[in-house]
Amino acid sequence: MFITFEGTEGCGKSTLIRNLSTRLQTLGVAHIITREPGGSRTAEEIRKIILNEEMDPLTELFLYEAARAEHFRNTVAPALKQGKWVLCDRFTDSTLAYQGYARGIPLPMIRTLNRIASNRKSPDLTFFLDLPVEIGLARASDPNRFEREGVVFQNKVRKGFLEIARKEKKRFRVIRVSELDPEQVCEKVIRALKSHLRKSL
Ligand code: TMP
């Protein structure tokens, strides 16, 4: 299984991935945790540049895709080949939501680059943790470039994710996290995974 986790800033992805990993370990499911941008040596170097330097939106897009090409080929594909599950914090949908819906780069161009960078591999399931952006931003202690862009930008990102989720109902699971504690979010994800596995048997 290739599972990706998406959301606006401060939505609780990292906590969920940690909790889910613990549950999978108990169940004996071999898996890796990884992230974008990053997840391999060179991609982590690219991450530092993207998150810290000001740049043209097109440069930013190419760097995300470059990091993805590195990460996919060096980390994701080998793990899947070994039969491991891959839990990935952000993937191609983030590029559509941030660089496309929020920054305004045309979506068809991003889709093309996404396909090239990820070798046309689509996640089996994508969880979008939906949280009002004001709550998420209030949680950021050391805001990165994107968090500093504020509520208007983050709302565009959120609307983008919701639009993608509407278009890709089979792959997307939207979880409204504002009234759930981390354990409840993890339970929902596990239930969705079980149901997906039953259906695909
Ligand atoms: P993170 O804070 O969840 O680790 O993500 C890093 C930042 O990168 C976050 O602000 C979202 C942004 N991002 C994009 O803008 N486009 C992308 O394709 C990816 C993967 C992340």
Boltz pocket constraint, residues with backbone or C-beta under 6 A from the ligand:
constraints:
  - pocket:
      binder: B
      contacts: [[A, 35], [A, 36], [A, 37], [A, 64], [A, 89], [A, 90], [A, 91], [A, 92], [A, 94], [A, 95], [A, 96], [A, 98], [A, 99], [A, 144], [A, 146], [A, 147]]
      max_distance: 6.0
